[in-house]
Amino acid sequence: MPSKKLFLLDAMALIYRAHFAFSKNPRINSKGFNTGAVLGFTNTLLDILRNQKPTHIGVAFDPPGPTFRHEEYAEYKAQRQETPEDIKLSIPIVKDLVKAFNIPVLEVQGFEADDVIGTMAKRAAKEDFEVFMMTPDKDYAQLVEEHVFLYKPAYMGNGVDILGIPEVLKKFDIANVDQVIDLLGLMGDASDNIPGIPGVGPKTAVKYLQKYGSVEGLLENTHELKGKAKEKVEANKELALLSKKLATICTTVPIEFNEKELEHNEPNKEKVGEIFDEMEFRTLKKRVFGEEASTPKTSTASNVNAQGQMDLFGGEVQPAARKK
């Protein structure tokens, strides 16, 4: 059993998740800044540090600009709406917060966070680590192996979901983990604008994989197909191979695996406190550092958060005023 426990967090996925969790009840501080994304991410990070007690931890960010996938396919993620302004403003604050917690920021130009996490996870697994990739993104399932797990955080009333090899095989109805990539290649992925084969959904994709094993296996045996199915597959062979390539997480990103830098250390109390003060996270600051809030609370009542649970941050910020 590995003696070291590494958590790798997908920052952008968690920031988006936090932002939209508070979208119906935005947390606006006295400066008019929507702190929901920062608050939600911070809460998630603290939960991991306190309850999972990782020996090592890192947080991966998507760098600005295109990636190698855009070079392969110009329409990659082209359908996505522009990032909400509140999220854009929150990203640098979250990054500063991660650094203030003395956690390394993992970011490589031209590669997405999942590529960086995939590379680090595979290397760590060879160095006596138990690795947990924290993200709500299903694509990470392709990286799961004996000591590498997909850790899907609790959300909207659903509990934490940890996927090892058996869970991945059951969830996707496949024979081996590598087929997650083939599945995405065949049916595509709307969230990333990966086209797949038109007309092929999850059930058809699973049926093809059960019989032919992979995208390549299917394409080598199109003579066994009939009618419209045969026409669609044969007409989109190149698209299927491209889709599989786009869906494949790169595990050879040029980034150093520095075990020492990933060690979980105590946060820089002063810097974390400054960010909490700027965001007006008064109750959170008291909970983390055992200090009295420097200014009076705006309210003493607890609120109910997006998960229907009592909000421990009640009184830190006021919900946005409703339009009359």
C-alpha positions as CSV (number, residue, x, y, z in Angstrom):
1,M,0.0,0.0,0.0
2,P,1.5,3.4,-1.0
3,S,2.6,5.5,2.0
4,K,2.1,8.9,0.3
5,K,-1.2,10.5,-0.6
6,L,-1.2,13.1,-3.4
7,F,-4.2,15.2,-4.3
8,L,-4.2,17.0,-7.7
9,L,-7.0,19.6,-8.0
10,D,-8.4,20.8,-11.4
11,A,-8.7,24.5,-10.5
12,M,-10.8,25.7,-13.4
13,A,-13.4,22.9,-13.0
14,L,-13.7,23.6,-9.3
15,I,-13.9,27.4,-9.8
16,Y,-16.7,27.0,-12.3
17,R,-18.5,24.5,-10.1
18,A,-18.2,26.9,-7.1
19,H,-19.4,29.9,-9.1
20,F,-22.5,28.2,-10.3
21,A,-23.3,26.6,-7.0
22,F,-23.8,30.2,-5.7
23,S,-25.4,31.5,-8.8
24,K,-28.9,31.6,-7.4
25,N,-27.7,33.3,-4.2
26,P,-24.5,35.3,-5.1
27,R,-22.2,36.3,-2.4
28,I,-21.4,40.0,-2.9
29,N,-19.1,41.8,-0.5
30,S,-19.1,45.5,0.4
31,K,-16.9,46.3,-2.6
32,G,-19.5,44.8,-5.0
33,F,-17.3,41.8,-5.8
34,N,-18.9,38.4,-6.3
35,T,-16.9,36.2,-4.0
36,G,-18.8,32.9,-4.6
37,A,-16.1,31.3,-6.8
38,V,-13.3,32.1,-4.3
39,L,-15.4,31.1,-1.3
40,G,-16.5,27.8,-2.9
41,F,-13.0,26.9,-4.0
42,T,-11.6,27.8,-0.6
43,N,-14.1,25.7,1.2
44,T,-13.3,22.7,-1.1
45,L,-9.6,23.1,-0.5
46,L,-10.1,23.3,3.3
47,D,-12.3,20.2,3.2
48,I,-9.6,18.2,1.4
49,L,-6.8,19.4,3.7
50,R,-8.7,18.7,6.9
51,N,-10.6,15.5,6.1
52,Q,-8.4,13.8,3.5
53,K,-5.1,14.8,5.0
54,P,-2.9,14.5,1.9
55,T,0.8,14.2,2.4
56,H,1.2,16.0,-1.0
57,I,-0.9,18.4,-3.0
58,G,-0.9,20.5,-6.2
59,V,-3.4,22.6,-8.0
60,A,-3.4,22.7,-11.8
61,F,-4.7,25.7,-13.9
62,D,-5.4,26.1,-17.6
63,P,-3.0,28.7,-19.0
64,P,-4.3,31.5,-21.3
65,G,-4.1,30.9,-25.1
66,P,-4.6,27.9,-27.4
67,T,-3.4,24.4,-26.7
68,F,-2.0,21.7,-28.9
69,R,-5.6,20.5,-29.5
70,H,-6.6,23.8,-31.1
71,E,-3.7,23.2,-33.6
72,E,-5.3,19.8,-34.4
73,Y,-8.9,21.0,-34.6
74,A,-9.6,24.8,-34.7
75,E,-13.2,24.2,-33.5
76,Y,-12.1,22.6,-30.3
77,K,-14.2,24.2,-27.5
78,A,-15.3,26.8,-30.0
79,Q,-19.0,26.5,-28.9
80,R,-18.3,27.5,-25.3
81,Q,-19.7,30.8,-24.1
82,E,-17.2,33.4,-23.0
83,T,-16.0,32.9,-19.4
84,P,-18.2,34.9,-17.0
85,E,-16.5,38.1,-15.8
86,D,-16.9,37.1,-12.2
87,I,-14.9,33.9,-12.9
88,K,-12.2,35.8,-14.8
89,L,-11.7,38.1,-11.9
90,S,-11.7,35.2,-9.4
91,I,-9.0,33.1,-11.1
92,P,-6.0,35.3,-10.1
93,I,-7.3,35.5,-6.5
94,V,-7.7,31.7,-6.3
95,K,-4.2,31.4,-7.7
96,D,-2.8,33.8,-5.0
97,L,-4.8,31.9,-2.4
98,V,-3.2,28.5,-3.5
99,K,0.2,30.1,-3.3
100,A,-0.6,31.5,0.1
101,F,-1.4,28.0,1.3
102,N,2.1,27.0,0.1
103,I,0.6,24.7,-2.5
104,P,2.4,24.6,-5.9
105,V,0.5,26.0,-8.9
106,L,0.9,23.6,-11.8
107,E,0.6,25.3,-15.2
108,V,2.2,24.6,-18.6
109,Q,1.7,26.8,-21.7
110,G,0.0,24.9,-24.5
111,F,-1.5,22.2,-22.3
112,E,-4.7,22.0,-20.3
113,A,-4.9,21.2,-16.6
114,D,-6.0,17.7,-17.3
115,D,-2.8,17.0,-19.3
116,V,-0.7,18.4,-16.4
117,I,-2.6,16.4,-13.8
118,G,-2.5,13.2,-16.0
119,T,1.3,13.6,-16.4
120,M,1.8,14.2,-12.7
121,A,-0.5,11.4,-11.6
122,K,1.2,8.8,-13.8
123,R,4.6,9.8,-12.5
124,A,3.5,9.8,-8.9
125,A,1.9,6.4,-9.1
126,K,5.4,5.0,-10.0
127,E,6.9,6.8,-6.9
128,D,4.8,5.0,-4.2
129,F,1.9,7.5,-4.2
130,E,-1.8,7.0,-3.9
131,V,-3.1,9.7,-6.3
132,F,-6.5,11.4,-6.3
133,M,-7.4,13.6,-9.2
134,M,-10.1,16.0,-7.9
135,T,-12.4,17.1,-10.6
136,P,-16.1,16.8,-11.8
137,D,-14.8,16.1,-15.3
138,K,-15.6,12.5,-16.5
139,D,-12.7,12.6,-19.1
140,Y,-10.2,11.9,-16.3
141,A,-11.6,8.4,-15.9
142,Q,-9.2,7.4,-18.7
143,L,-6.3,8.0,-16.4
144,V,-7.5,5.7,-13.6
145,E,-5.2,2.8,-12.7
146,E,-4.3,0.7,-9.6
147,H,-3.1,3.7,-7.5
148,V,-4.7,6.6,-9.4
149,F,-8.3,7.5,-8.6
150,L,-10.9,10.0,-9.9
151,Y,-12.2,12.0,-7.0
152,K,-15.5,13.7,-7.9
153,P,-16.4,16.3,-5.2
154,A,-19.7,16.5,-3.5
155,Y,-22.2,18.7,-5.3
156,M,-25.8,19.7,-5.0
157,G,-26.7,17.1,-2.4
158,N,-24.6,14.3,-4.0
159,G,-21.8,12.9,-2.0
160,V,-18.1,12.4,-3.0
161,D,-17.7,9.8,-5.7
162,I,-14.3,8.0,-5.9
163,L,-13.7,6.0,-9.0
164,G,-11.1,3.3,-9.2
165,I,-10.8,0.7,-12.0
166,P,-14.0,-1.3,-11.1
167,E,-16.1,1.8,-10.8
168,V,-14.9,3.2,-14.1
169,L,-15.7,-0.1,-15.9
170,K,-19.1,-0.3,-14.4
171,K,-20.0,3.4,-15.0
172,F,-19.1,3.3,-18.7
173,D,-20.0,-0.4,-19.3
174,I,-16.6,-1.1,-20.8
175,A,-14.0,-3.9,-20.5
176,N,-10.9,-1.8,-19.8
177,V,-10.1,1.8,-18.7
178,D,-8.4,2.7,-22.0
179,Q,-11.8,2.4,-23.7
180,V,-13.0,5.6,-22.1
181,I,-11.0,7.4,-24.9
182,D,-12.6,5.2,-27.6
183,L,-16.0,5.9,-26.1
184,L,-15.4,9.6,-26.3
185,G,-14.0,9.3,-29.8
186,L,-17.1,7.5,-31.1
187,M,-19.8,9.5,-29.4
188,G,-17.9,12.8,-29.1
189,D,-18.0,15.2,-26.2
190,A,-20.3,18.2,-26.6
191,S,-18.7,20.1,-23.7
192,D,-15.4,20.2,-25.6
193,N,-16.9,20.3,-29.1
194,I,-15.4,17.0,-30.0
195,P,-17.5,15.7,-32.9
196,G,-17.3,12.0,-32.7
197,I,-19.3,10.0,-35.4
198,P,-22.6,11.8,-36.1
199,G,-25.5,9.7,-34.9
200,V,-23.5,7.5,-32.6
201,G,-24.6,7.9,-29.0
202,P,-23.5,6.2,-25.7
203,K,-25.4,2.9,-26.3
204,T,-24.2,2.5,-29.9
205,A,-20.6,3.4,-28.9
206,V,-20.6,0.8,-26.1
207,K,-22.1,-1.8,-28.5
208,Y,-19.3,-1.2,-31.0
209,L,-16.6,-1.4,-28.3
210,Q,-18.0,-4.6,-26.9
211,K,-17.6,-6.2,-30.4
212,Y,-14.6,-4.4,-31.9
213,G,-12.6,-3.2,-28.8
214,S,-11.6,0.2,-30.1
215,V,-12.2,2.9,-32.6
216,E,-9.5,1.4,-34.8
217,G,-11.1,-2.1,-34.5
218,L,-14.4,-0.7,-35.6
219,L,-12.9,1.1,-38.6
220,E,-11.1,-2.1,-39.7
221,N,-14.4,-4.0,-39.7
222,T,-16.9,-1.7,-41.3
223,H,-17.7,-4.4,-43.8
224,E,-19.7,-6.1,-41.0
225,L,-22.0,-3.1,-40.6
226,K,-25.2,-2.6,-42.5
227,G,-27.3,0.2,-43.9
228,K,-27.1,3.7,-42.4
229,A,-24.8,2.6,-39.6
230,K,-22.2,1.5,-42.2
231,E,-22.6,4.7,-44.2
232,K,-22.1,6.9,-41.2
233,V,-19.1,5.1,-39.8
234,E,-17.3,4.8,-43.2
235,A,-18.0,8.5,-44.1
236,N,-16.6,9.7,-40.8
237,K,-13.5,7.5,-40.3
238,E,-11.1,10.4,-40.1
239,L,-13.4,12.3,-37.8
240,A,-13.6,9.3,-35.4
241,L,-9.8,9.1,-35.2
242,L,-9.4,12.8,-34.8
243,S,-12.0,12.8,-32.0
244,K,-10.2,10.0,-30.2
245,K,-7.0,12.0,-30.4
246,L,-8.6,15.1,-29.1
247,A,-10.2,13.2,-26.2
248,T,-6.8,11.6,-25.2
249,I,-5.3,13.3,-22.1
250,C,-1.6,13.8,-22.7
251,T,0.6,12.2,-20.0
252,T,4.0,13.5,-21.3
253,V,3.7,17.2,-20.5
254,P,7.1,18.8,-20.0
255,I,6.8,19.5,-16.3
256,E,9.1,18.4,-13.5
257,F,7.7,16.0,-10.9
258,N,9.2,17.5,-7.7
259,E,8.1,15.4,-4.7
260,K,9.5,17.9,-2.2
261,E,7.6,20.9,-3.7
262,L,4.4,18.9,-3.5
263,E,4.6,18.2,0.2
264,H,1.7,19.6,2.2
265,N,3.1,22.4,4.4
266,E,1.5,24.9,6.7
267,P,0.0,27.9,5.0
268,N,1.4,31.4,5.1
269,K,-1.0,32.7,7.7
270,E,-0.3,36.3,7.0
271,K,-0.9,36.1,3.3
272,V,-4.0,33.8,3.6
273,G,-5.4,36.3,6.2
274,E,-4.8,39.2,3.8
275,I,-6.8,37.5,1.1
276,F,-9.6,36.6,3.6
277,D,-9.7,40.2,4.7
278,E,-9.9,41.5,1.1
279,M,-12.7,39.0,0.3
280,E,-14.3,39.8,3.7
281,F,-14.4,36.2,4.7
282,R,-14.5,37.1,8.4
283,T,-16.2,34.0,9.8
284,L,-14.0,31.8,7.7
285,K,-10.9,33.5,9.0
286,K,-12.0,32.9,12.5
287,R,-12.6,29.2,11.8
288,V,-9.3,28.7,10.1
289,F,-7.1,30.7,12.4
290,G,-9.1,30.9,15.6
291,E,-9.2,34.7,15.5
292,E,-12.0,37.1,16.1
293,A,-13.2,38.9,13.0
294,S,-11.6,42.3,12.7
295,T,-14.9,44.0,11.8
296,P,-18.4,43.3,12.9
297,K,-20.4,40.8,11.0
298,T,-23.1,42.1,8.7
299,S,-25.5,39.4,9.9
300,T,-25.6,36.8,12.7
301,A,-28.0,34.5,10.9
302,S,-26.9,31.4,9.1
303,N,-27.9,30.9,5.5
304,V,-28.7,27.7,3.6
305,N,-26.3,27.0,0.8
306,A,-26.8,25.5,-2.6
307,Q,-26.6,22.0,-1.2
308,G,-29.4,22.7,1.3
309,Q,-27.0,22.5,4.2
310,M,-26.3,25.1,6.9
311,D,-23.9,27.6,5.6
312,L,-20.9,28.1,7.9
313,F,-20.0,31.3,6.2
314,G,-23.3,33.0,7.1
315,G,-22.7,36.7,7.9
316,E,-19.5,37.0,5.8
317,V,-21.2,38.5,2.8
318,Q,-24.6,39.6,1.9
319,P,-26.5,37.9,-1.0
320,A,-27.0,40.1,-4.0
321,A,-30.0,42.4,-3.7
322,R,-32.9,41.2,-5.8
323,K,-34.1,43.4,-8.6
324,K,-37.4,45.1,-7.9
